[in-house]
Amino acid sequence: MSAKVLQTIKNAPFDWKAPAKYAKQLNFTKQPVNFINGEWVTATTGTIPVEDPCTNDIIGHIPNFQKAEADAAIAAAATAFESWKETMPSHRAKILRKWATLMNENAPTLGSILSREGGKVLAEGTGEVLNSAVFVDFYASEGERVYGDIIPGPRPGVQTTVIKQPIGVVGLITPWNFPSSMITRAAAGAIAAGCTVVLKPSELTPFSALALAQISEEAGLPPGVFNVVTGDSAAIGSALTSSFDVRKISFTGSTRVGKLLYEQSAGTMKKLGLELGGNAPFIVFDDAELERAAEDLLLAKWRNAGQTCICTNRCFVQANVFDQFLAILLKKVKTLKVGNAFDPSAKIGAMCNKAAVDRMVSVVADARKKGGRIECGGRAVKVNGKGHFFEPTVITNVNHSTMDCCQKELFGPVLPVVKFDTEEEVVQLANSTRAGLASYFYTQDYRKQHRVSRALKFGMVGCNESAISHPVAPFGGVKESGLGRDGSKYGIEPFLDIKYVCLSTK
């Protein structure tokens, strides 16, 4: 790495011994920094401000790094890979478990950082940190379970073996909505497999990534194994996709950008893991436990103010229980308080920025124009005169084929509720999207559970369950929702190359 490219500073940015200040008045960094080759490097090409979406306050700045700095991080990761790939899986597991332990021990502080920069209520922010640690701990063990094969030879005296080796440097590009767990569920798998990582986090929520980097250093990850670069998305993305040293790209974000990365990576024939947009249906059949379904829908729709890739986008309710279910749902939704992330009574925090609020305003206006009825909510609001907030909103009298609230991924706290008559009809409606990430349905009929689970064209199906993301389960979609899986025994495979060895013993 050239000293002309990167300027280092001595001190790490976060003080774990003063958690109280993070919630109220945190100046996140002493100066804008990134983490490259085990060193904290300061901005040399300008900075980007980071806003608290609950208050509109600028809470810190990050380096606006360009291709040169990204190339330096890639070079550091490539150098570190040569030694890291040779370490024993048990050694990597020990460091990862220490990383997870430190995350758990510092969860209140990390949760405060996450909620301050992302706007989600503190209980959700802290919960995300704890969930992030679970992924790290899971992959620590999974890395010790990477096995090859011995296959009977084609003729006497020939031994056929299959071995699995770490693929190399992994470029990781993560979104703002889960700025901790989206990192660990990919980075931990890569590191456990023996790979090294260059992470480009969202400029909206970068401090969670930098905090994880600081903890990784404290846990004992060697220099260059985990690097964090913030700045120009196009320039950094181009550096990752064009470098032959980067052998895999893992991206979570929009389908549009995922397709662009797919195209850009063709020149170097990389592996790609793409977790892209969704349009999740939530189906309530007439034999469902309505109270349970409505309660689960609160989580499936309004967690993180509706800003998750697996959030319910469309709710379908069978006609003969429609009014009953709607009444139950509205009673629950009207108890959801919108508020500052650090208000303990708030259930719904801020949206990520003004553009996100404007999108919700547009979606509701489109529904009204086309005959939709706003049952509750429907307005952008402020908290103490500040912030980017939108009321939890339920829309009925919905035209599924023409309204934006059904045809587009919402990524916000707006829910269209659609009436249906038959199983065949609702399966067709649910599948009538190019997205295929998550889906949910509620029924007590055993045969219907199996039929509908098989019929839904989505990578993940929740049957009488809306909390479907777990480290032991393969997370990912089909169709235009992406490629590959995170989590489970399948999640570590993309970070490994399969090598076949044919050995003559004569």
C-alpha positions as a printed Julia matrix, in Angstrom:
506×3 Matrix{Float64}:
   0.0     0.0     0.0
   1.39    3.38   -0.96
   1.75    6.01    1.76
   0.78    8.53   -0.89
  -2.68    6.97   -1.09
  -3.49    6.43    2.6
  -2.8     8.59    5.62
  -3.03    6.74    8.93
  -3.99    7.94   12.38
  -3.1     6.4    15.7
  -6.36    6.06   17.6
  -9.44    3.96   16.86
 -12.67    5.96   16.49
 -14.91    4.51   19.21
 -14.74    4.64   22.99
 -16.51    1.58   24.36
 -16.22    2.86   27.93
 -18.63    5.74   27.42
 -21.82    4.14   26.04
 -24.18    6.74   27.47
 -22.94    9.5    25.21
 -23.64    7.49   22.06
 -27.38    7.67   22.55
 -27.66   11.42   22.97
 -24.66   13.41   21.84
 -22.19   11.16   20.11
 -19.57   12.72   17.91
 -19.02    9.42   16.19
 -15.43    9.82   15.13
 -12.58   12.03   16.19
 -11.98   12.47   12.47
 -13.36   10.7     9.38
 -11.68    7.32    9.07
 -11.76    3.98    7.29
 -10.13    0.68    8.24
  -7.59   -0.7     5.76
  -4.86   -3.26    6.38
  -5.37   -3.07   10.13
  -4.89    0.69   10.23
  -7.26    3.62   10.68
  -6.84    5.83    7.64
  -8.15    9.36    7.39
  -9.86   11.18    4.54
  -7.66   12.56    1.78
 -10.32   13.09   -0.9
 -13.11   14.91    0.94
 -15.83   13.68    3.26
 -19.51   12.71    3.29
 -21.84   13.9     6.08
 -23.96   11.35    7.94
 -27.42   12.4     9.12
 -29.5    11.21   12.06
 -32.84   10.57   10.26
 -34.78   11.17   13.49
 -33.45   14.7    14.06
 -31.8    15.76   10.77
 -28.61   16.46   12.77
 -25.26   15.78   11.1
 -23.69   13.3    13.49
 -20.36   12.76   11.78
 -18.48   12.44    8.52
 -16.84    9.61    6.61
 -14.1     9.62    3.96
 -15.29   10.02    0.39
 -12.75    7.52   -0.89
 -12.34    6.74   -4.58
 -10.9     3.94   -6.7
  -7.3     4.44   -5.51
  -8.22    3.8    -1.88
 -10.4     0.84   -2.85
  -7.51   -0.6    -4.84
  -5.28   -0.21   -1.78
  -7.8    -2.12    0.33
  -8.02   -4.87   -2.3
  -4.22   -5.14   -2.39
  -4.12   -5.41    1.41
  -6.79   -8.12    1.37
  -4.98  -10.03   -1.4
  -1.73   -9.98    0.57
  -3.45  -11.04    3.79
  -5.22  -13.88    1.97
  -1.96  -15.7     1.3
  -1.39  -16.32    5.0
  -5.02  -16.34    6.23
  -6.01  -19.17    3.88
  -3.33  -21.37    5.48
  -4.63  -20.94    9.04
  -6.46  -23.82   10.67
 -10.27  -23.6    10.74
 -10.12  -23.95   14.51
  -7.88  -20.87   14.71
 -10.26  -18.85   12.56
 -13.18  -20.08   14.67
 -11.51  -18.94   17.88
 -11.11  -15.39   16.56
 -14.65  -15.3    15.18
 -16.08  -16.45   18.51
 -14.13  -13.69   20.25
 -15.57  -11.21   17.73
 -19.08  -12.45   18.53
 -18.43  -12.26   22.27
 -17.25   -8.66   22.01
 -20.32   -7.78   19.96
 -22.57   -9.22   22.65
 -20.68   -7.47   25.44
 -20.9    -4.13   23.64
 -24.45   -4.58   22.3
 -25.91   -1.52   24.13
 -23.3     0.78   22.59
 -23.41   -0.84   19.16
 -27.21   -0.73   19.22
 -27.1     2.98   20.04
 -24.74    3.64   17.14
 -27.0     1.68   14.8
 -30.18    3.42   15.94
 -28.61    6.86   15.83
 -27.43    6.58   12.24
 -30.28    4.4    10.97
 -33.33    5.69   12.84
 -34.69    2.3    13.94
 -35.99    2.11   17.5
 -33.33    1.19   20.04
 -34.83   -2.2    20.9
 -34.55   -3.17   17.24
 -31.06   -1.71   16.93
 -29.75   -3.65   19.92
 -31.6    -6.75   18.76
 -29.91   -6.51   15.38
 -26.49   -6.4    17.01
 -27.26   -9.53   19.03
 -28.52  -11.26   15.9
 -25.35  -10.21   14.07
 -23.26  -11.92   16.72
 -25.29  -15.11   16.29
 -24.29  -15.22   12.6
 -20.62  -14.8    13.5
 -20.8   -17.56   16.09
 -22.64  -19.86   13.67
 -20.06  -19.44   10.93
 -17.23  -19.97   13.4
 -18.52  -23.52   13.79
 -19.54  -23.95   10.16
 -15.99  -23.19    9.02
 -14.83  -26.22   10.98
 -17.29  -28.41    9.07
 -15.93  -27.86    5.55
 -15.31  -31.36    4.24
 -14.13  -32.85    0.97
 -14.75  -36.26   -0.58
 -12.92  -39.44   -1.45
 -14.45  -41.03   -4.54
 -13.77  -44.56   -5.83
 -11.2   -44.32   -8.61
 -11.98  -45.13  -12.24
  -9.39  -47.94  -12.27
  -7.02  -49.72   -9.87
  -4.23  -47.59   -8.47
  -6.03  -44.27   -9.02
  -7.31  -42.24   -6.07
  -9.92  -39.55   -6.66
 -10.36  -36.81   -4.06
 -12.3   -33.57   -3.86
 -10.98  -30.73   -1.71
 -12.44  -27.31   -0.95
 -10.27  -24.2    -0.78
 -11.04  -20.54    0.04
 -11.84  -18.59   -3.09
  -9.84  -15.43   -2.34
 -10.74  -11.8    -1.73
 -14.47  -11.12   -1.29
 -15.99   -7.74   -2.14
 -18.93   -7.06    0.15
 -21.43   -4.25   -0.55
 -24.1    -3.79    2.12
 -27.24   -1.64    2.5
 -28.35    0.83    5.16
 -31.41   -0.97    6.52
 -29.52   -3.65    8.49
 -26.03   -2.15    8.73
 -24.72   -4.76   11.17
 -26.38   -8.09   10.4
 -26.06   -7.72    6.62
 -22.31   -7.47    7.16
 -21.79  -10.36    9.53
 -23.94  -12.89    7.73
 -21.66  -12.57    4.67
 -18.3   -11.47    6.1
 -18.29  -14.1     8.84
 -18.86  -16.86    6.29
 -16.08  -15.56    4.07
 -13.61  -15.23    6.94
 -14.51  -18.64    8.37
 -13.84  -20.17    4.95
 -10.36  -18.6     4.85
 -11.16  -15.63    2.62
 -10.44  -11.95    3.22
 -12.96   -9.12    2.86
 -13.2    -5.6     1.46
 -16.45   -4.06    2.7
 -18.19   -1.07    1.18
 -21.05   -0.12    3.57
 -23.84    2.32    2.81
 -22.92    5.96    3.27
 -26.2     6.37    5.19
 -25.18    3.97    7.98
 -21.38    3.6     7.91
 -20.54    3.82   11.6
 -21.91    0.38   12.44
 -19.45   -1.07    9.91
 -16.54    0.87   11.36
 -17.52   -0.22   14.87
 -17.52   -3.86   13.73
 -14.07   -3.3    12.23
 -12.76   -1.95   15.52
 -14.14   -4.95   17.39
 -12.67   -7.33   14.8
  -9.27   -5.8    15.49
  -9.76   -6.27   19.23
 -10.83   -9.88   18.58
  -7.53  -10.61   16.84
  -8.28  -10.59   13.12
  -4.92   -9.98   11.38
  -4.36   -6.84    9.28
  -5.95   -7.01    5.84
  -8.46   -9.74    6.63
 -11.36   -7.3     7.16
 -11.22   -3.89    5.48
 -13.84   -1.1     5.37
 -13.91    1.51    2.6
 -16.53    4.29    2.39
 -17.06    6.79   -0.39
 -18.02    6.97   -4.04
 -20.29    3.97   -4.66
 -19.65    3.81   -8.4
 -15.88    4.15   -8.08
 -15.54    1.6    -5.28
 -17.96   -0.79   -6.95
 -16.0    -0.54  -10.19
 -12.75   -1.26   -8.36
 -14.26   -4.39   -6.8
 -15.83   -5.72  -10.0
 -12.82   -5.02  -12.23
 -10.14   -6.46   -9.95
  -9.14  -10.03  -10.72
  -7.96  -10.39   -7.12
 -11.59  -10.09   -6.0
 -13.05  -13.51   -6.74
 -16.53  -13.02   -5.33
 -18.95  -10.13   -4.92
 -21.65  -10.31   -2.25
 -24.26   -7.58   -2.63
 -27.5    -6.75   -0.88
 -29.58   -3.99   -2.41
 -31.74   -3.07   -5.37
 -32.34   -5.3    -8.37
 -31.16   -2.49  -10.64
 -27.74   -2.26   -9.0
 -27.5    -6.04   -8.7
 -27.89   -6.39  -12.46
 -25.24   -3.72  -12.99
 -22.76   -5.54  -10.74
 -23.6    -8.8   -12.5
 -22.74   -7.19  -15.84
 -19.57   -5.5   -14.55
 -18.29   -8.74  -13.0
 -18.49  -10.71  -16.24
 -15.08   -9.5   -17.38
 -13.33  -11.21  -14.48
 -15.73  -14.17  -14.15
 -16.48  -13.74  -10.46
 -18.87  -15.61   -8.28
 -21.78  -13.44   -7.22
 -24.12  -13.55   -4.27
 -27.0   -11.16   -4.89
 -29.82  -10.54   -2.43
 -32.07   -8.1    -4.25
 -35.56   -6.64   -4.15
 -38.7    -8.34   -2.91
 -42.48   -8.06   -3.14
 -43.57  -10.38   -0.35
 -47.18  -11.58   -0.15
 -48.85  -12.28    3.22
 -51.86  -14.55    2.68
 -54.59  -15.08    5.28
 -56.91  -17.99    4.47
 -60.35  -18.25    6.07
 -59.26  -21.11    8.34
 -56.29  -19.18    9.77
 -55.96  -18.15   13.4
 -56.81  -14.52   12.68
 -55.48  -13.02   15.9
 -52.15  -14.77   15.48
 -51.9   -13.83   11.82
 -52.59  -10.16   12.57
 -50.0   -10.11   15.36
 -47.38  -11.72   13.13
 -48.22   -9.28   10.36
 -47.17   -6.38   12.6
 -43.64   -7.81   12.63
 -43.66   -8.9     9.01
 -44.75   -5.45    7.82
 -43.72   -2.73   10.27
 -40.38   -3.86   11.68
 -37.78   -1.17   10.91
 -40.61    1.04    9.62
 -41.23   -1.45    6.82
 -37.72   -1.04    5.47
 -36.64   -4.65    5.07
 -36.2    -6.79    1.99
 -38.5    -9.5     3.36
 -41.21   -7.15    4.65
 -44.78   -7.9     3.65
 -45.51   -5.81    0.57
 -49.03   -7.09   -0.15
 -51.57   -8.64    2.22
 -54.24  -10.96    0.79
 -57.25  -11.91    2.94
 -59.94  -14.42    1.98
 -63.26  -12.69    1.35
 -65.38  -14.36    4.03
 -63.01  -13.26    6.85
 -61.83  -10.0     5.29
 -63.83   -7.6     7.46
 -63.11   -9.55   10.63
 -59.38   -9.69    9.99
 -59.21   -6.03    8.95
 -60.85   -4.96   12.21
 -58.34   -6.98   14.24
 -55.43   -5.62   12.23
 -56.46   -1.97   12.4
 -56.88   -2.15   16.16
 -53.29   -3.35   16.45
 -51.82   -0.95   13.9
 -53.34    2.06   15.61
 -51.31    1.25   18.74
 -47.99    1.59   16.87
 -46.4     4.84   17.97
 -44.07    6.66   15.6
 -41.16    8.27   17.4
 -37.49    8.98   17.9
 -35.29    5.89   18.0
 -34.48    6.55   21.66
 -38.08    7.02   22.79
 -38.81    3.79   24.71
 -42.51    4.03   23.86
 -41.91    4.27   20.1
 -42.54    1.18   17.97
 -41.77    2.7    14.56
 -38.68    4.82   13.99
 -37.57    6.99   11.12
 -37.3     6.25    7.45
 -33.8     6.46    6.01
 -34.11    9.87    4.33
 -36.49   12.38    2.78
 -36.57   10.54   -0.54
 -37.98    7.47    1.22
 -40.76    9.54    2.8
 -41.52   11.18   -0.54
 -41.86    7.74   -2.1
 -44.5     6.76    0.49
 -46.37   10.01   -0.14
 -46.4     9.19   -3.85
 -47.57    5.59   -3.29
 -50.48    6.71   -1.09
 -51.45    9.44   -3.57
 -51.46    6.89   -6.4
 -53.72    4.56   -4.39
 -56.14    7.38   -3.56
 -56.28    8.48   -7.18
 -57.14    4.93   -8.29
 -59.91    4.39   -5.73
 -58.02    3.04   -2.72
 -59.37    3.73    0.76
 -56.92    4.82    3.46
 -58.03    2.96    6.59
 -55.38    4.52    8.82
 -52.24    6.63    8.5
 -51.3     7.9     5.08
 -49.28   10.96    6.1
 -45.68   12.06    6.46
 -45.1    13.35    9.99
 -42.43   15.03   12.1
 -41.36   14.26   15.66
 -40.64   17.44   17.59
 -40.67   19.2    14.24
 -37.86   17.07   12.82
 -37.0    13.83   11.1
 -38.15   11.58    8.27
 -41.24    9.74    9.52
 -44.34    8.22    7.95
 -47.42    6.89    9.69
 -48.21    3.15    9.59
 -50.73    2.98    6.78
 -53.34    0.43    5.69
 -55.05    0.69    2.29
 -58.14   -1.25    1.16
 -60.29   -1.26   -1.99
 -57.07   -2.11   -3.77
 -56.64   -2.77   -7.48
 -53.73   -5.19   -7.45
 -52.88   -4.87  -11.13
 -52.76   -1.07  -11.37
 -51.72    0.38   -8.02
 -48.08    1.14   -7.25
 -48.52   -0.18   -3.71
 -48.85   -3.71   -5.16
 -46.7    -3.52   -8.26
 -43.6    -1.93   -6.7
 -41.43   -2.83   -3.73
 -42.6    -0.38   -1.07
 -39.79   -0.44    1.5
 -41.89    1.57    3.9
 -44.78    1.39    6.41
 -47.61    1.23    3.84
 -49.71   -1.94    3.48
 -52.3    -2.7     0.79
 -54.88   -5.32    1.86
 -56.43   -7.24   -1.03
 -59.56   -9.42   -0.94
 -59.49  -12.84   -2.65
 -61.89  -15.76   -3.11
 -59.99  -18.96   -3.91
 -56.64  -20.59   -3.28
 -55.87  -20.72   -6.99
 -56.61  -17.01   -7.37
 -54.39  -15.87   -4.51
 -51.46  -18.05   -5.53
 -51.62  -16.54   -9.01
 -51.75  -13.01   -7.58
 -48.92  -13.69   -5.15
 -46.71  -15.07   -7.91
 -47.47  -12.27  -10.39
 -44.21  -10.46   -9.7
 -40.68  -10.71  -11.04
 -39.43  -10.68   -7.45
 -39.19  -13.91   -5.47
 -37.6   -13.38   -2.08
 -39.96  -14.02    0.86
 -43.62  -15.02    1.21
 -45.99  -15.8     4.07
 -49.32  -17.56    4.44
 -51.6   -18.62    7.29
 -53.84  -21.67    7.33
 -54.58  -24.57    9.68
 -55.26  -26.98    6.81
 -52.37  -29.47    6.65
 -52.86  -30.29    2.97
 -53.12  -26.62    2.04
 -49.89  -25.9     3.91
 -48.04  -28.3     1.62
 -49.81  -27.26   -1.59
 -49.28  -23.54   -1.14
 -45.7   -23.92    0.12
 -44.84  -25.68   -3.12
 -46.87  -23.36   -5.33
 -45.41  -20.05   -4.14
 -42.5   -19.0    -6.38
 -40.32  -17.51   -3.67
 -37.01  -18.52   -2.14
 -38.41  -18.43    1.39
 -41.88  -19.32    2.66
 -43.21  -18.67    6.15
 -46.19  -20.91    6.93
 -47.93  -19.66   10.09
 -44.65  -17.87   10.88
 -43.26  -14.43   10.0
 -39.85  -14.51   11.75
 -38.08  -16.54    9.08
 -34.48  -15.28    9.17
 -32.18  -17.59   11.15
 -28.47  -18.44   10.77
 -29.22  -22.14   10.27
 -31.62  -21.46    7.36
 -30.66  -20.58    3.75
 -31.63  -16.93    3.16
 -32.15  -15.85   -0.44
 -34.52  -15.57   -3.35
 -35.39  -16.69   -6.86
 -36.27  -14.86  -10.06
 -35.09  -11.23   -9.94
 -34.54  -11.39   -6.18
 -31.05  -12.68   -6.69
 -28.54  -15.51   -6.62
 -27.08  -17.62   -3.84
 -27.84  -18.07   -0.15
 -26.6   -16.66    3.14
 -26.7   -18.69    6.34
 -27.07  -22.45    6.79
 -24.64  -25.1     5.64
 -25.14  -23.76    2.11
 -23.98  -20.25    2.99
 -20.28  -21.04    3.26
 -20.07  -22.92   -0.05
 -19.91  -19.79   -2.29
 -16.66  -18.78   -0.54
 -15.0   -22.05   -1.52
 -13.56  -23.42   -4.75
 -13.97  -27.13   -5.42
 -10.81  -28.85   -6.62
 -10.7   -32.41   -7.95
  -7.43  -34.31   -7.59
  -6.8   -37.51   -9.54
  -3.76  -39.25   -8.02
  -2.04  -42.37   -9.29
  -0.72  -44.46   -6.43
   1.4   -46.68   -8.69
